[in-house]
Amino acid sequence: MAEIKNIKKAAKRIKKAVKDKEKVILYGDADMDGISSVIILKEAIKNLGGQVSAVYFPNREIEGYGLNEDALDYLKDQAPALLIVLDCGIGNIEEVKLAKKMGFEVMIVDHHEPLKKLPSASIIVNPKQKGDKYSLKEFAASGVVFRLAEALLKKKLSVSLRNNFLELTALATLADMMPHIKDNVEFIREGMASLKSTFRPGLKVFTEGPQKIISACHAGSNENHINECYLLLTSTSVKKAESLAKELQEKAYARRMRIREIVSQIEKMISKKPENIIVFEGDRAWPVLMLGPAASKICQSFKKPVFLYSQKREYCQGATRTPKGIDGVKAMIHCSKTLESYGGHPQAAGFRTQKESLEEFKACLIKYFKNL
């Protein structure tokens, strides 16, 4: 049976890093999937007898999505090191070049759509890359990392550790709304079954089911580049986990209310121009992390491609959602001259553009969707 391309190569490289006591840095997207990916790989490395020298989650409001220059500047004193980028990185061409100049060796483990060109990382594990013959393409990043953990640990992967990893993989697969097919069915079925008797304090404190955990993790913010959800899920104390969970649930409620306000604002904007082929709206006050959920609700209601953005000083950071059968990433590839960075999934992606390129980007999208 075919395996995910480069998975054995990645496992071999990580084992070498452990054996040679190299510095290993795990860099993950700050959502349920990225956080779960970091935890699974960190704990797999620990079970090999290795250590992770640093963990980093970018702040999307300040740094945007994926590997970025500010993060590399923060981490540069750790070089030389093996920098493993999880649940992002596939679109970071220039940032990977910069990381290599700084003395990092970069490995990317991702599940987002590859763009025209791949970054010059030493190893890329992504089921969607060219030449990958694995039958499932729609993994969450945690699903890919789980398969990597299996390749890393082999017989050292005990039943209890496997279940522990599957709990996180299942939650991430549900959070990223991956299709319930093939490997994903196994992850969700076994992970959810194990969740009922989990020994992880950060999961034990939730009695209302997976959606409460996912919602709480969506509300986690970063302090010193460590996400609150990561602290919750790696907590070894039930008391500490209860305190963190309560705080995150309060933030999740406030977040839901703010998303509702943003959606209401956008609906009023749309009502003034119902003939528009796409929804393209932005505001300085809209938090970047709330654009995706707001765009999803608008897309479901109006059945149009939705592009929302938050205006920063000199650039705009945005999220896009498109109806089934319409590929938002292809649209952005077509309009890539107007963008600084972009990427994601066909129905759910993100972008960053300079403020002066915004209207050109909008015009390009309208033309693209009219001709589709």
N, C-alpha and C positions, 0 to 999 in steps of 0.2 A: 504493500500500500504506500502511495506517495506521502511524503511528509512536508511540512511547511518549509519552504526554501530557506536555507541558511540556519535552520534551528540547531542542528548538530554543531555547526561551525561556531555559532554564538555560545553554546554550552561549553565547548572546548576552550574558547577564549576566556570565558569567565572562570573556568576551573584553573587555567594558567595564571590568571590574575590572583586567585586565592592562594595557589601554591607559591607564587613568587612574592606574596604579600604586597602587591601593587595597590595603590589607592584606587578605590572604586567609588564613583559618584552616581547616585540615582537621581534623575531629573524627570519629574512627572507632571502631567497636566493636573491642575487643581480641581478635578471633579471626581465623582465616585469611581470612575474607571481608571483614571490616572493614579489616584491615591491607592486603590486596590492593587494595581500593577506594581507600584513601588513596594508596598508591604509584602506581597507574595515573593517578589524577587529578593528583597532584603532578607526575609526569613529563610528563603532557600539557600542564599549565600551563607547565612549564619549556620545553617545545618550542615554545610560543607566544611565548616570550621573557619570561614572567612569573616571579614568585617567590611561594612560599608562606611567609608570615611565621611561622607556628607550626603544629605538628602535635600533636594531643592524643588519647591513648587513656585512657579512664577505667579505674580499678582496680575491678573488679566486687566484690571482697571488701569494699572500703571504701565505694565510691561507688554500688554497684549498677549496673544496666544503663541505657544511654542517656545522654542529656543530663541533667546534674544541677547543682544549685546550687553544690556545692564546685568543680566544674570551671569554671563561669561566674565564680565569685569569683577563681579562679586566673588566668583569661584576661581579666578586666575591664579591665586596663590597656592591652590591645590595641585596645579599642574607640575609635573606630568601625572596624568591619571587616566583611567578608563572611564569615560563619561557615557553612561547608558541613558538614552533619552526614550522615555516611555509614554505612549499614548499621544505623541506629537513628534515633530521633527522631519516628517516626510517632505514637507514643503520648505524647510529651512536651508536652502542652498548656500546663501552668503554666510549665515551664522555658523554652519558646519565648517566652512572654509576658515572663518575667524578662529573657531575653537581649535582647529588643527594648528594654526599659526601660533596659538598660545601654548601648545604642547599637549593638548588633549588628544587621546584616541577616541573617536566617537562611534558608538554602536546605537542604532535606532531600532526600536521594537514598537511598531505602530500598526494601525488598522485603517487609517484614512486613505482617501484616494491619492495615488501618486500623481504628480503633475507632469508637465512635459519632460522634465529632467529630474533625475534623482540626486540627492545630496551626495557628496564624496565621502560618506562615512565608510569605515573599514568593513562593517557588517551591517546589512539592513535585513531585518526580519519583518515582513509584511505580506500577508497572503494575497494582497492585491497587486504586488509587483509582477512585472513581466517574468515569465518563466516559472512561476509558482504553480505547481500542478496539484496542490491540495484541493480536495473537493469543496470545502467550505471557504468562502471568501468573506462572509459577513460575521466575523468574530468581533467581540469587544476586544480592546487591547489586553484586558485581563485574561481573556481566553487564550490569546497568543502567549502571554507570559506564563499561564498555567502549563501550556504544552512545553514551554522552555524549562519550567521548573521540573517537569517530568524527565526531560532529557538531561537536566543537570544532576538530579538526585538519584534517578533510576531506583535501585532497590532500597536506597536510604529514605525514600518517600514512604513513610509509614501511613497506615490507614487513617490515623487521627490527624496527621499533618495534611494529608491529601484532602480530607473532609474540611479542614480548616481553610485551606486555599480555595476549595470549591464554594464555600459560603460566600467569600468575597467575589469570586468569579461570577457566581449566580447573580448577586446584587448588582454588579457592574454591567452584566449582560442585560438585565432588566432596566437599569437606569439609562443605558445607551440605546434602549429599544431595538436591540438586535432581533432578527427573526428567530422564531422558535423552531429551528430546523437542525438536523444533524447534531454536531458536537454541542451546540447551544442547548438542545433538549437535555442532554446528559448533564451539562453544567447546572442548569436550572433545577432539574429534578433532584439530583444528588445534593446540590448545595442547599436547597430549601429544606430537604429532609434533615440534613445535618444541623441547620440553623436552629431547629427546635431544641437541640441539646448542646449548643455551642459552649465552648469553654472560654471564648474571647469576651472579656468583660464589656467591651464597647458594643458588642452585639447583644449580649445577655440582658442589658438594661432596657432593651426595646421589647415590649410584649405585644405591641399592636400590629406587627407584621412588617414585611420588607419596605413598603412604601414610606413608612415613617422614618426608617433609617435613611433611605434615599433622599427624602425631602430634607432631613436634618443635614445630610452631607452636602447637599446643594447650597445650603446656607452658610457653610463654613468659610471663614475668611483667613487670610494669611498674616502671621506675625513672625518676623525674622525668617521669612520664606518657608515656614512650616505651617501647613494648613491645620485648622482646628479639627477637621474630620479625621485627618491622619493621627492626631493626638488622641482622639476618641477611640479609633480602631486599634491603636497600639497600646492603649492604657492597660496596665496590669492590675489596677485597683478598681473594684466595682464602685466604691464610693466616689472616686475621681471620675469614673465613666458616667455615673449618674449625674454629677454636677455638670459635666461637659454636654451630656445629652439634653439636659433641661435647657441649658443656655442656647444650644443649637436649635432646639424645637421652638423656642421663643423667637429666634432670628428667622426661622423658616416661616412662621406665621406672619411676621412683619414683611418678609419677602413676598409672600403670596399676595398680601394686601397691596404692596407697591406695584407688583406685576399687573394686578387688576386695574389699578389707576392708569398705568401706561397703556394698557389695552383699550381702556375707555377713551383716552386721549387720541389714540390712533384711529379708532372707529369714527370719531368726530371729524378727523382729518379726511378720512376716506369718503365720508358722506358728502363732502364738498366737491369731490372729483371722482364719482363712481365709474366714469368711463375709462379711467387709467388701466392699462394692461398689467401693470405691476404696482405693488405697494412699496414706496421708497420714501421713508420718513426718518427724521433724526431730531435729537434734542440734547443740549448740553447736560441736562439734569437726569437723563436716563442712565442708570448704571449698566456698564457693559455686561455684567453677569446676568442681568435680567432681560437682555435683548432676545436671547434664544427662546426662552419660554414664552415671551410676549409674541414673538414672530410665529411660533407654533400655533398659538391660539388664533391669531389673525389669519394665518394660512388655512386653518381648519374652517374658519367662518366664511372667508371670501374666496377660497379656492384659486388664489392667485399667487405667483411668486412674491415673496416678501423680503425686503432688504431694509433692515433697521440699523441705525448707527448712533453712536454717542460722540458728540463733538468734543475733542480735546483742544489744546492750544493750536497746534499746527497740523494735526491729523484727525482722522475719524476712524473709530474702531467699530466694526459692525458684525451682525449676525444675519444669516439668510436661511429661510425655510421655503421649500417649494412643494407643490402638490405631487402626489405619486405619478411617476412617469416623466417628470420634468427634472432634469439634472442641473442643479444650481452651480455645481463645480465646473461643468462644461461651459456654462454661461460666463463664469468668471475667467476661465481660460481664454475665451474669446475676447474678453475685455481686459486682459491682464496688463496691457500697456498703461492702464489708468490706476493700477493697484501696486502697493508696496509689497503686500503679502496676502495670501488667501489659501483656502483649503478646507477639507473636511469630508463629508459624505454627500452623495447626490441630493438628498433631501434636507440635509442640515449641515451648514458650513459657516465659515466666518471670513472676514476680510479686514484689511487696513489700507487706507488711502490718505494721501495728502488732501487737505481741505480744498486746495485750488483744483484738484482733479475730480472732485465729487460730482459736479454737474456733467462732466464728460463721461464719467462712469455710468451715471444714470441714463444719459442719452444712448450710450452704447448698449446697455441692457434693454432698453425699450425697443431699439432697432432689432436686437437679437431675438427677443421674444415675439416680435411682430412677424419675423421671418421664419420662426420655428414651425 
